[in-house]
Amino acid sequence: MTETGDLADEIRACRLCADRFAATATAHAPRPVAWFRPGARLLIAGQAPGARVHASGRPFTDPSGDRLRDWLGIDEDVFYDQSKVAIVPMAFCFPGYDARGADLPPPPICARTWHARVMAELGEMPLTVLVGGHAHRWHMGTRAPVTATVADWRAHAPRVFPLPHPSWRNTGWLKKNPWFQADLLPVLQSRVREVLEPT
């Protein structure tokens, strides 16, 4: 079995999408952000890095990350502790923007190439948090809309929690679905504490 450091280095060296990214409105080069290590107890399966993460080289160094950490009830020190938290998006690189400035979806070739290998390295996880529809589809095999998937969270707890993306674009969604903050988040935060601070 490949050592995870080697696998993470393989991912960071990946240039499969160089031509694809060069053709986007941002015309950027690949910069895979790999942030995982065996022994982590919380898996955050996200969508893809944004432009700020592409610049920083660390996952969720943006307002979405601030909101996600608030949802989880953990601070940056815990969030970025790879002995506790693995962050594995469906694509490791920033996919770029289209001509209108909208985020492009994660290129499927990334998940096909890397995702199963990373999951095998990490092994069984006590808690998996699925952020956004792309992660829901891969990990849960669902084609249901995000709202329906998240609303059915009790069917998957306490090991798996599907969440919407914490983007500012979903602020309206949060207002329309107050049950998310009132019902789901307290249970999620309690489970995060239980998993990351076992007694």
Secondary structure, 3 states (H helix, E strand, C coil): CCCHHHHHHHHHCCCCCHHHHHCCCCCCCCCCCCECCCCCCEEEECCCCCHHHHHHCCCCCCHHHHHHHHHHCCCHHHHCCCCCEEECCCCCCCCCECCCCCECCCCHHHHHHHHHHHHHHHCCCCEEEEECHHHHHHHHCCCCCHHHHHHCHHHCCCCEEEECCCCHHHHHHHHHCCHHHHHHHHHHHHHHHHHHCCC
